Amino acid sequence: MEKYSIFLPTREGSIESEWRQCLEQLKDVRLTGKKLAKLNIFIDSKDITQYLVSNKYIYNSLLESFGDQCPTFNVTVHPPEKPWKVAVEAGYIDSKSFDIVSKKWNSIPYIVRSNGIVKEVLAYGLGTGLFPEDTFSAGNAAFDQMRAILEAEDMSFDNLVRQWNYIGGILEITNEIQNYQAFNEVRNENYTKYRSANGYPAATGIGMKFDGVKFDFIAVKAEGPINIIPIENPDQLNPYAYEQKVLKGIPLGGRYNKHPPQFERAVLLGNNLFISGTASIRGQDTIGLGDVEKQTVVTIENINKLYHSNKIPHDEKNASGQSMELIILRVYVKNQNDFAKVKAICSRYFPGVPAIYIEADICRDDLLVEIEAEYLNYIN
């Protein structure tokens, strides 16, 4: 992405009414040299039935508005800050030096951007409506869809650089198995079968109110070498090195161990730094129990550690004195009552940055906030 915009309704209404207000704002925005590539649409539904109805309504309205130029998109049940029922995050990409094509796999719109040397695929909303009560089946179905799209574009899981994993009832435990841990087992199984590249994508694993498992992803393939650099935080253990004591539930099927989350803290890809979903964790332990303000500050400190990695060039500056511009913050807050506190802190540390705040369970029951970010690198 080269630019993000956040859209909110102007007046309260139903999900469909508030979405229409956001859609009209979207259609009014015209950015020279930029193409609307992706939409994350966060809504507040009372149940899975209402969600599926709203998802279909939004899908049809996007096809009606954009036709064969439809961006890739995802609709998830992540309530925005009250009183709104809808909030929209829009991402725009460079259309001057790349060919950009909107495609479909079955009914899923996705975007392919290429310049003859580098090819990028963006696909959002995989797994919608599949196995909403079964994390194992839902996770495998979403992975199957992702693999099919990648194969259609002559890619594989080795080309993944950024992945978003939305897990319904992420903290719920059934038969001593937590949904998040179930997802981690599914992810390990699929990566073991279909991924041979060293390291992992940057990723977010976050709860959502309904539906089983949904994916968004970005994949990149180049004719020659391409630098995809994992970035570590010296204050945090890599998630794939977590010890068994921080993983919930029992091992599956008589296995000896549970598999930890498999993602990098951040990934530098060309001009973009993808900061994975980041929380108040030092080493592998939660910091600031019960204190959302403390957790927000520690989370931001973790993000800044990643940004200041010596693997990232910071020797040239842009007009604002930065070598990299923070172009988006997405902030997941567990409790609606904490929105104001979290927003105040984020605004103080990152003034003027486009940010969207939504309600979500985090991957640990003692975590109250999670933040992901993306930077645009000005070094050529």
Secondary structure, DSSP 4 states (H G I P E B T S, - for coil): --EEEEE--SS---HHHHHHHHHHHHHH---TTEEEEEEEEEE--SSHHHHHHHHHHHHHHHHHHHGGGPPEEEEEE--BSTT-SEEEEEEEEE-SSSEEEEEEETTEEEEEEE-SSEEEEEEEEETTTS-TT-HHHHHHHHHHHHHHHHHHTT--GGGEEEEEEEEETTT-EETTEEHHHHHHHHHHHHHHHH--SSS--EEEEEEESSSSEEEEEEEEEESS---EEEE--TTB--GGG--GGGS-S--GGG-SSPPPP--BSEEEETTEEEEEEE-SEEBTEE-STT-HHHHHHHHHHHHHHHHT-TTS--SS--TTS-SEEEEEEEEEES-GGGHHHHHHHHHHHSTT--EEEEE---SSTT--EEEEEEEEE---
